[in-house]
Amino acid sequence: MAEQGAYGDKDMGARVLLQIARPSGGELEDPAAWLRDTDIVPHDFPYAGGLIAESFREWQGQAVTSFAKSWSWCVLNYEGNWLDSAYEFRQGRWKEKWEEAARGCLRTSSIEAVQILDAGEALMLLGLPVMTRGHGDIFAVLGCLMPLEDYDKGGRYTAEAMAMHFQTCFYRRFEHVFVSDLAGIQLHSERESSRRSLLFQIVQRMHDNIDVDAVLTEVIDSIAAMYPGARLDLYMSQDHRSSHPQVKPLPLQWAGEDVCATAFKDGRVTLDHGHGDNGIVEVGLPLGGKQGVYGVFHMVMDKHSFHELDLSFLTMVADTAGTAFENAKLYERSNQLIRELRMSNELTQRLNQSLRLGDIFQFAFEELLAMFEADYCCILHKNDERGGLEVIACNYIPLLGKLLEDGQGLGSKVHTSGEPLLLSDYKYAAGQTSALMDATGSRSLIATPLNVGGEVRGAIMLAHKQPHFFSYDSYRLLQAMAGHIGLAVGNARLHAEVRRLANRDTLTGLFARHYLDEEIKQRQSTDFCGTLVVVDIDQFKMVNDTYGHQKGDKILKQVSDIVKSSIRQGDVAARWGGEELAVYLPQLGVQQAVFVAERIRKRVMGETEPRVTVSCGIAEWSWTDERVSVESLFYRADMALYDAKNNGRNQVVIDNKLAENSAKNPWA
């Protein structure tokens, strides 16, 4: 778009070049040709009439001699419409006579004279054609009213000479305007070329960068270099944070007619020339791409330093910046997805390294802290025995192991509702309470339920002391990571259940014999002593024959329950085989084992239905003895049980070796 012309037309230079220049020789054609051929009539086209009128006023100030000062002058265009005149002509005096002289002048292309009387004074009205220099066409008519006496004294020739001088004044002004327009076109062309070159450099630098902040910095610095006096800010949507001082978060509320609000909502350039004489221009430039508008540039500059051409250029810069920003954002997002997949893979691998529930929670806790750069991590897991959510892992030690009741705090809320939570600023979260947030002074929080096998079994909470620290991407990533953690926890629980079932006897609920063997071996490597008690139901075959096998199984279950309830939590009770049971008492000597065995024997005799009795054999090992194998320990206990059976049943017998030692040393 060209700059403002001298007489109001913004692309006059282009029109002059197109309509006045000769196609062949390149010489300028006469103005009359342009005035006649243009599709805009003179009274609608102020440039042509304005140029003739301006030339007329300049001519009157320079060429009218003292001899001709009493004469009245006017000027008309080639159609006879007046452009500028003295008072009499503007008032329409001698209208008919003037029209007669003008028509004659335009018809004959020569001076036309008409005599009139005014209050007894004879006057002469002249129509003087003003010709083009090249073709001699009339492009204006100069009117002159003089006394008849002056006319007779040669005033006609003086007026004719003055008309030729008017022609010279017009051409001088015309050529000045034409050259000014050519200079303006040249300046415009040079400016456009410079801006295209600058735009190319900006585009090249922006697309060379695949970093989001680098793209924003480049476009801000480029615009600031072009308009050093302008104030520039970039308002970005909330999902992008930048350390650049001119990049600010997009306000949640705008004024109704704000240029930034309009530009952001409508996705188009918005211009405000200000109100009154404040002398400033506000421009809102949307930063957008194919997927939407990401922000808006806000420019405030002086009116005198702003041109309409600038708006087109700034629009191209903003569009290019939006495309480059979107490409950098997509590249950043691709890298983030790759990073998330890598972290997910690493987390899964580490979680699968162990099937122990405690190890899995510890691995998950360490990985989440590093992955999200959080200040605090808290993992809650449902403890069925304690009846609540237990803090199973947390780097705020006072909370570790604490039990949360249903509805207590944000963690319990996430567990109960089964919905994830993103909290930008805990300080302004009315009605929300959290022991973790209160104790650590944290402001940002993301939390997600921990689903294990389709059931919500806990919650994961990540906190940071800065407000607005976690983004929506962090919120989404935590949910994905929680899925992997839940799967690992589910696998660990299934593994533990399989191990439990494999190590348990299905009828009695006691451990299987192989588990007891492994437990004794492990204990022998760490403890200093231990005792094995073998329990056998007396005459169990007779019970089965008398009452049936179903009743026999019921009695076996009763005896097993008595054994389990008669020992400590750390003791191991197992079904050794058939109607025989075994109890290993770690770090207990033989005398204490006798008390346990006697308690079992008496309870069985008094609590079973139908009533049965048991016999017990006891064998001990100690760190002072030579290495005692599990097989030899069982053999000795079995021999003691054999003695109990042969000596009348319903009794407790100690291994012979132990009995001899006890007899020799009653304090053993």
C-alpha positions in Angstrom: 0.0 0.0 0.0 1.4 3.4 -1.0 1.8 6.3 1.3 -0.5 9.3 1.4 -0.2 11.5 -1.8 0.1 15.3 -1.8 -3.6 15.8 -2.6 -5.2 12.9 -0.8 -4.8 10.0 -3.2 -2.8 7.2 -1.8 -1.7 5.6 -5.0 -1.5 8.7 -7.3 2.1 7.9 -8.3 1.0 4.5 -9.7 -2.0 6.2 -11.6 0.2 8.9 -13.0 2.7 6.3 -14.3 -0.1 4.2 -15.8 -2.2 6.9 -17.3 0.3 9.7 -18.3 3.4 7.9 -19.5 3.6 7.1 -23.2 3.9 3.4 -23.9 6.4 3.9 -26.7 8.8 6.7 -26.1 8.3 7.0 -22.3 7.7 10.8 -22.5 5.0 12.3 -20.3 1.7 13.0 -22.0 -0.2 16.2 -21.4 -2.3 16.5 -18.3 -5.4 17.1 -20.4 -5.3 13.6 -21.8 -5.1 12.2 -18.3 -7.9 14.5 -17.1 -10.1 13.4 -19.9 -9.3 9.7 -20.0 -9.4 9.0 -16.3 -12.5 7.1 -15.1 -13.0 9.5 -12.2 -14.7 12.8 -13.1 -13.0 16.0 -11.9 -15.6 17.0 -9.4 -15.3 13.6 -7.7 -11.6 13.5 -8.0 -10.1 16.2 -5.8 -6.5 15.6 -7.0 -7.0 17.1 -10.5 -9.2 20.0 -9.5 -7.1 20.6 -6.5 -4.0 20.8 -8.6 -5.5 23.4 -11.0 -7.0 25.4 -8.1 -3.7 25.4 -6.2 -1.9 26.5 -9.3 -4.5 29.2 -9.8 -4.0 30.6 -6.3 -0.2 30.5 -6.7 -0.4 32.2 -10.0 -2.6 35.0 -8.7 0.0 35.7 -5.9 2.9 35.9 -8.4 1.7 37.0 -11.9 -1.1 39.5 -11.5 0.5 43.0 -12.1 -0.6 46.2 -10.6 -2.2 47.0 -14.0 -4.4 43.9 -13.7 -5.2 44.0 -10.0 -8.6 45.4 -10.6 -9.5 42.6 -12.9 -11.5 39.6 -11.5 -10.3 36.1 -12.3 -11.6 32.5 -12.1 -10.6 29.1 -13.3 -12.7 26.2 -14.6 -11.9 22.6 -15.7 -12.3 21.3 -19.2 -16.0 20.7 -18.7 -16.7 24.3 -17.6 -17.2 23.6 -13.9 -15.6 26.3 -11.8 -12.7 25.3 -9.5 -11.7 28.6 -8.0 -12.8 32.2 -8.6 -13.3 35.7 -7.4 -16.3 36.8 -5.4 -18.5 37.7 -8.3 -18.2 34.3 -10.0 -18.8 32.5 -6.8 -22.0 34.4 -6.3 -23.2 33.4 -9.8 -23.2 36.9 -11.3 -23.4 37.1 -15.1 -23.9 33.3 -15.1 -25.4 33.3 -18.6 -22.8 35.5 -20.0 -20.0 33.5 -18.5 -21.4 30.2 -19.7 -21.7 31.7 -23.2 -18.0 32.7 -23.1 -16.9 29.4 -21.6 -18.8 27.4 -24.2 -17.3 29.4 -27.0 -13.8 29.1 -25.6 -14.1 25.3 -25.3 -15.7 25.1 -28.7 -13.2 27.2 -30.7 -10.1 26.6 -28.5 -9.5 30.3 -28.7 -10.1 33.4 -26.6 -13.8 34.2 -26.3 -14.9 37.7 -25.3 -18.4 38.8 -24.1 -19.3 42.4 -23.3 -21.6 43.2 -20.3 -22.9 46.3 -18.5 -22.7 46.7 -14.8 -24.3 49.9 -13.4 -23.7 51.7 -16.6 -20.1 50.6 -16.7 -19.0 48.6 -19.8 -17.1 45.4 -18.8 -15.5 42.7 -20.9 -15.7 39.0 -19.9 -12.9 36.8 -21.4 -12.6 33.1 -21.6 -8.9 32.1 -22.0 -8.2 28.5 -22.9 -5.3 26.9 -21.1 -3.7 24.3 -23.4 -1.4 21.4 -22.9 2.1 21.8 -24.1 2.3 18.6 -26.1 -1.0 18.3 -28.0 -2.6 21.7 -27.4 -5.7 20.3 -25.7 -7.7 22.4 -23.3 -7.4 21.2 -19.7 -8.7 24.3 -18.1 -10.4 27.7 -18.8 -9.2 30.9 -17.2 -11.8 33.6 -16.8 -11.1 37.3 -16.6 -13.4 40.3 -16.1 -11.9 43.7 -17.0 -13.2 47.1 -17.8 -13.8 47.7 -21.5 -11.4 50.6 -21.5 -8.6 48.2 -20.4 -9.6 45.7 -23.0 -9.3 48.4 -25.7 -5.9 49.4 -24.5 -4.5 45.9 -25.0 -5.8 44.1 -22.0 -6.7 41.2 -24.2 -3.1 40.5 -24.9 -2.1 41.0 -21.3 -4.7 38.5 -20.2 -3.6 36.0 -22.9 0.0 36.3 -21.7 -1.1 35.8 -18.1 -3.0 32.7 -19.2 0.2 31.3 -20.6 2.0 32.1 -17.4 -0.8 30.2 -15.5 0.0 27.3 -17.8 3.6 27.5 -16.7 2.6 27.6 -13.0 0.4 24.6 -13.4 3.0 22.6 -15.2 5.6 23.5 -12.5 3.3 22.3 -9.8 2.2 19.3 -11.7 5.8 18.2 -12.3 6.6 18.8 -8.7 3.8 16.6 -7.5 4.6 14.0 -10.2 8.3 13.9 -9.2 7.2 13.8 -5.5 5.0 10.8 -6.2 7.8 9.1 -8.1 10.1 9.7 -5.2 7.5 8.3 -2.9 7.1 5.2 -5.1 10.8 4.8 -5.1 11.0 5.2 -1.3 8.1 2.8 -0.9 9.8 0.3 -3.2 13.1 0.6 -1.3 11.3 0.2 2.0 9.4 -2.8 0.8 12.6 -4.4 -0.4 14.3 -3.7 2.9 11.3 -5.1 4.8 11.2 -8.2 2.6 14.9 -8.8 3.2 14.4 -8.3 6.9 11.4 -10.6 7.0 13.4 -13.2 5.2 16.2 -13.0 7.7 13.7 -13.1 10.6 11.9 -16.2 9.1 15.3 -17.9 8.5 16.4 -17.3 12.1 13.1 -18.4 13.6 12.9 -21.6 11.6 16.5 -22.3 12.4 15.5 -22.5 16.1 13.5 -25.5 17.3 13.3 -24.2 20.8 10.1 -22.5 21.9 11.7 -19.8 24.0 14.3 -19.1 21.3 11.6 -18.5 18.7 9.8 -16.1 21.1 13.0 -14.3 21.9 13.9 -13.9 18.2 10.6 -12.4 17.2 10.5 -10.0 20.2 14.1 -8.8 19.6 13.4 -8.4 15.8 10.3 -6.3 16.4 12.1 -4.3 19.1 15.0 -3.6 16.7 12.6 -2.3 14.0 10.6 -0.2 16.3 12.9 0.9 19.1 10.5 3.5 20.5 7.6 1.0 20.7 6.6 -0.9 23.8 6.1 -4.6 23.2 4.7 -7.4 25.4 3.7 -10.9 24.5 0.8 -12.4 26.5 0.9 -16.3 26.3 -1.7 -18.8 27.3 -1.3 -20.4 30.7 0.3 -23.7 29.5 3.5 -21.9 28.5 5.9 -20.4 31.0 8.9 -18.3 29.9 11.7 -16.5 31.8 11.7 -13.7 29.2 10.6 -10.4 30.9 8.4 -9.4 28.0 6.5 -12.7 27.9 3.6 -12.6 30.4 0.7 -14.9 31.2 -2.5 -14.2 29.4 -4.9 -12.3 31.8 -8.0 -14.2 32.7 -10.1 -11.1 32.2 -9.8 -8.3 29.6 -11.6 -5.0 29.2 -14.4 -5.2 26.7 -12.8 -3.3 23.9 -9.2 -4.3 24.5 -7.2 -4.9 21.3 -5.4 -7.9 22.8 -8.7 -9.5 23.8 -10.1 -9.0 20.4 -7.0 -10.2 18.6 -6.8 -13.4 20.8 -10.5 -14.3 20.6 -10.9 -13.5 16.9 -7.5 -14.5 15.7 -7.0 -11.3 13.6 -4.9 -8.2 13.8 -6.6 -5.4 15.8 -5.7 -1.7 15.6 -6.7 1.1 17.9 -5.7 4.7 17.0 -6.5 5.9 20.6 -8.9 8.5 21.7 -8.5 12.2 21.6 -5.0 13.6 21.1 -3.1 11.0 23.1 -0.9 10.4 20.0 -0.5 6.6 20.4 -1.5 3.5 18.4 -2.2 0.1 19.9 -1.8 -3.0 17.9 -2.8 -6.5 18.9 -1.1 -9.3 16.8 -2.3 -12.9 17.4 0.4 -15.5 17.7 -1.3 -18.5 16.1 -0.8 -21.5 14.0 -3.0 -24.1 12.3 -4.0 -25.6 15.7 -5.1 -22.4 17.4 -4.0 -19.0 18.9 -1.3 -19.4 21.5 -0.9 -15.8 22.5 -1.0 -12.1 21.4 1.6 -9.4 20.8 0.7 -6.0 22.3 2.4 -3.0 20.7 2.1 0.6 21.7 3.8 3.2 19.6 3.6 6.8 18.5 1.2 7.7 15.7 3.8 9.5 13.7 6.1 6.5 13.6 3.4 4.1 12.5 2.4 3.6 8.8 -0.3 1.5 7.3 2.5 -0.4 5.6 3.8 -1.4 9.1 0.5 -3.3 9.8 0.9 -5.6 6.8 4.6 -6.2 7.7 3.9 -6.9 11.4 1.1 -9.2 10.4 3.5 -11.3 8.3 6.0 -11.3 11.1 3.3 -12.5 13.6 2.1 -15.2 11.2 5.6 -16.4 10.6 6.3 -16.4 14.4 3.1 -18.4 15.0 4.1 -21.0 12.5 7.6 -21.3 13.9 6.3 -21.4 17.5 3.9 -24.2 16.6 6.6 -26.2 14.9 8.9 -25.7 17.9 6.0 -26.6 20.2 5.3 -29.8 18.2 9.0 -30.7 18.3 9.1 -30.1 22.0 6.0 -32.2 22.5 7.5 -35.0 20.4 10.6 -34.9 22.6 8.5 -34.9 25.7 6.5 -38.0 24.5 9.8 -39.8 23.8 11.0 -38.8 27.2 7.8 -40.0 28.8 8.0 -43.3 27.0 11.6 -43.7 28.1 10.8 -42.9 31.7 7.8 -45.2 31.6 10.0 -48.0 30.2 12.7 -47.4 32.9 10.1 -47.2 35.6 8.5 -50.5 34.4 11.9 -52.2 34.2 12.8 -51.1 37.7 9.4 -52.1 39.1 9.7 -55.6 37.5 13.1 -56.1 39.2 11.3 -57.2 42.4 8.0 -58.8 43.3 8.2 -57.6 46.9 5.5 -55.0 47.6 7.8 -52.9 49.8 10.5 -52.7 47.1 8.0 -51.7 44.5 6.7 -48.8 46.5 10.2 -47.7 47.3 11.2 -47.8 43.6 8.1 -46.0 42.6 8.7 -43.3 45.2 12.3 -42.7 44.1 11.4 -42.6 40.4 8.4 -40.2 40.8 10.5 -37.7 42.8 13.1 -37.5 40.1 10.8 -37.7 37.2 8.5 -34.8 38.2 11.2 -32.8 40.1 8.8 -32.6 43.0 9.7 -31.5 46.5 7.6 -34.2 48.2 6.1 -37.6 47.2 3.6 -39.5 49.3 2.2 -43.0 48.4 -0.9 -44.2 50.3 -1.9 -47.9 50.3 -5.0 -49.5 51.7 -4.1 -51.6 54.8 -7.0 -54.0 55.3 -5.7 -55.2 58.7 -5.4 -51.7 60.1 -8.6 -50.5 58.4 -7.4 -47.3 56.6 -4.9 -45.8 54.2 -1.4 -46.2 55.3 1.4 -43.8 54.3 3.7 -46.5 52.8 6.3 -44.2 51.3 7.0 -40.5 51.9 10.1 -38.3 52.2 8.4 -36.3 55.0 9.4 -38.7 57.7 6.8 -37.7 60.4 4.0 -38.9 58.1 5.6 -42.3 57.2 3.5 -45.1 58.6 0.6 -42.9 59.5 -2.9 -44.2 59.0 -5.6 -42.0 57.3 -9.2 -42.7 57.9 -11.8 -42.4 55.1 -12.5 -38.8 54.2 -9.4 -37.4 56.0 -7.4 -35.1 53.7 -6.9 -34.8 50.0 -5.3 -38.2 49.7 -8.3 -39.9 51.1 -10.5 -37.8 48.9 -8.7 -39.0 45.8 -8.9 -42.6 47.0 -12.6 -42.4 47.8 -13.6 -40.6 44.6 -11.3 -42.4 42.3 -10.6 -39.1 40.5 -7.2 -37.4 39.9 -6.5 -34.0 41.3 -4.6 -30.9 40.0 -4.2 -28.1 42.5 -2.4 -25.0 41.3 -2.2 -23.2 44.6 -3.2 -24.9 47.9 -3.1 -21.5 49.6 -6.4 -20.5 47.8 -8.1 -23.9 47.9 -10.9 -23.2 50.2 -12.3 -26.1 52.1 -9.4 -28.4 51.2 -7.1 -29.9 53.9 -4.0 -32.0 53.6 -1.5 -33.0 56.3 1.3 -33.2 53.7 0.6 -29.7 52.3 0.2 -28.1 55.7 3.3 -29.7 57.2 5.6 -29.0 54.3 4.2 -25.6 53.3 3.7 -26.8 49.7 1.6 -24.9 47.2 1.3 -27.1 44.1 -0.2 -30.6 44.1 -1.0 -33.4 41.7 -2.6 -36.6 42.9 -4.0 -39.7 41.3 -5.7 -42.8 42.5 -3.7 -46.1 42.6 -5.8 -48.8 40.8 -4.8 -52.4 41.4 -6.7 -55.0 39.4 -9.6 -52.7 38.8 -9.9 -51.7 42.5 -8.7 -48.4 44.0 -6.2 -49.5 46.6 -4.4 -46.2 47.3 -3.3 -42.8 46.0 -0.1 -41.1 44.8 0.5 -37.4 45.8 3.3 -35.1 44.5 3.8 -31.7 46.0 6.0 -28.6 45.3 6.5 -25.4 47.3 6.1 -23.2 44.3 2.5 -22.4 43.1 1.5 -23.3 39.6 4.5 -25.7 39.4 2.9 -28.7 37.8 1.5 -28.4 34.3 -1.4 -30.4 32.7 1.2 -32.6 31.0 2.6 -33.5 34.5 -1.0 -34.2 35.6 -1.5 -36.5 32.6 1.9 -38.2 33.0 1.3 -39.0 36.6 -1.9 -40.9 35.7 0.0 -42.9 33.1 2.8 -43.7 35.6 0.2 -44.7 38.3 -1.1 -47.3 35.8 2.3 -48.9 35.6 2.8 -48.8 39.4 -0.7 -50.3 39.9 0.1 -53.1 37.5 3.4 -53.8 39.4 1.6 -53.8 42.7 -1.0 -56.1 41.3 1.6 -58.5 40.1 3.4 -58.4 43.5 0.1 -59.1 45.3 -0.7 -62.0 43.0 2.8 -63.4 43.4 2.5 -63.1 47.2 -0.9 -64.8 47.0 0.5 -67.6 44.9 3.4 -68.0 47.2 1.0 -68.1 50.2 -1.2 -70.7 48.5 1.9 -72.8 47.5 3.3 -72.6 51.1 0.0 -73.4 52.8 -1.9 -76.6 53.4 -5.4 -76.1 52.0 -7.2 -78.2 54.7 -5.6 -76.9 57.9 -4.3 -73.5 56.8 -0.9 -74.3 58.2 2.3 -74.0 56.3 3.4 -76.8 54.0 6.4 -79.0 55.0 8.8 -77.6 52.4 8.2 -74.1 53.7 9.0 -75.3 57.2 12.2 -76.9 56.0 13.3 -73.7 54.2 12.4 -71.6 57.3 14.5 -73.7 59.6 17.5 -73.6 57.3 17.2 -69.8 57.1 16.9 -69.5 60.9 19.9 -71.7 61.5 22.0 -69.3 59.6 21.0 -66.3 61.8 19.7 -67.6 65.2 21.7 -69.1 68.0 19.1 -71.9 68.9 15.7 -73.3 68.1 13.3 -76.1 68.9 11.2 -78.4 66.8 7.9 -79.9 68.2 6.2 -82.7 66.3 2.5 -83.2 67.2 0.6 -86.4 66.2 -3.1 -87.2 66.8 -3.4 -90.4 68.7 -5.2 -93.3 67.0 -6.4 -91.1 64.2 -7.1 -94.1 61.9 -9.6 -95.3 64.5 -11.2 -91.9 64.5 -11.6 -92.0 60.7 -12.9 -95.6 60.8 -15.4 -94.7 63.6 -16.6 -91.3 62.5 -15.7 -91.2 58.8 -13.1 -89.2 56.9 -15.1 -86.0 56.9 -15.2 -86.0 60.6 -11.5 -86.9 60.7 -10.7 -83.8 58.6 -12.8 -81.7 60.9 -10.8 -82.9 63.9 -7.6 -82.3 62.1 -8.7 -78.8 61.5 -9.6 -78.3 65.1 -6.2 -79.5 66.3 -4.5 -77.2 63.7 -6.4 -74.2 65.0 -5.4 -75.0 68.6 -1.8 -75.2 67.5 -1.9 -71.9 65.7 -3.5 -70.1 68.6 -1.0 -71.6 71.2 2.2 -70.3 69.6 3.8 -66.9 69.1 3.4 -64.8 66.0 7.0 -65.5 64.8 6.6 -69.3 65.4 6.0 -71.5 62.3 3.3 -74.2 62.4 3.1 -76.7 59.5 1.4 -79.9 58.4 4.2 -82.4 58.4 2.1 -85.2 56.8 -1.2 -87.1 57.4 -2.3 -86.4 61.0 1.2 -85.2 62.0 1.8 -81.5 62.6 5.1 -79.7 63.4 5.9 -76.4 65.2 9.3 -74.7 65.0 10.0 -72.3 67.9 13.0 -70.0 66.9 15.3 -69.0 69.7 13.5 -71.1 72.3 15.2 -73.8 74.4 13.8 -77.2 75.1 12.3 -76.3 78.5 10.2 -73.4 77.0 9.2 -75.8 74.1 7.9 -78.3 76.7 5.5 -75.7 78.1 4.2 -74.9 74.6 3.8 -78.6 73.8 2.0 -79.2 77.1 -0.3 -76.3 76.4 -1.2 -77.8 73.1 -1.7 -81.3 74.5 -4.0 -80.1 77.2 -6.1 -77.9 75.0 -6.5 -80.7 72.4 -7.7 -83.0 75.1 -10.2 -80.5 76.4 -11.4 -78.7 73.3 -11.8 -81.2 70.5 -15.2 -82.8 69.6 -15.2 -85.8 69.5 -12.4 -85.8 72.0 -8.9 -86.9 70.9 -5.4 -86.7 72.3 -2.0 -85.9 70.8 1.5 -87.0 71.5 4.5 -84.7 71.1 8.2 -85.2 70.3 10.7 -82.4 70.9 14.2 -81.9 69.4 16.5 -78.9 69.9 19.6 -77.4 68.1 22.1 -74.9 69.5 25.0 -72.9 68.1 27.3 -74.8 70.5 26.5 -78.1 68.8 28.0 -79.3 65.7 26.1 -78.4 62.5 22.6 -79.9 62.9 20.8 -80.5 59.6 17.1 -80.1 59.2 16.8 -83.8 58.4 18.5 -84.9 61.6 16.4 -82.4 63.6 13.3 -83.9 62.2 14.6 -87.4 62.8 15.3 -86.8 66.5 11.9 -85.2 67.1 10.3 -88.1 65.3 12.2 -90.5 67.5 10.9 -88.7 70.6 7.4 -88.9 69.2 7.8 -92.6 68.7 8.8 -93.0 72.3 5.7 -91.0 73.4 3.5 -93.3 71.3 5.1 -96.5 72.8 4.9 -95.2 76.4 1.1 -94.8 76.3 0.4 -91.7 74.1 -1.1 -88.4 75.2 2.3 -87.1 76.5 5.3 -85.0 75.6 8.7 -86.6 75.2 12.1 -84.9 74.7 14.8 -86.3 72.4 16.9 -88.7 74.3 20.1 -86.7 73.8 18.3 -83.6 75.2 16.9 -85.6 78.1 20.3 -86.9 79.1 21.8 -83.4 79.0 18.9 -82.1 81.1 19.4 -84.8 83.7 23.0 -83.9 83.9 22.4 -80.1 84.0 19.0 -79.3 85.6 19.6 -75.6 84.8 19.7 -76.3 81.1 
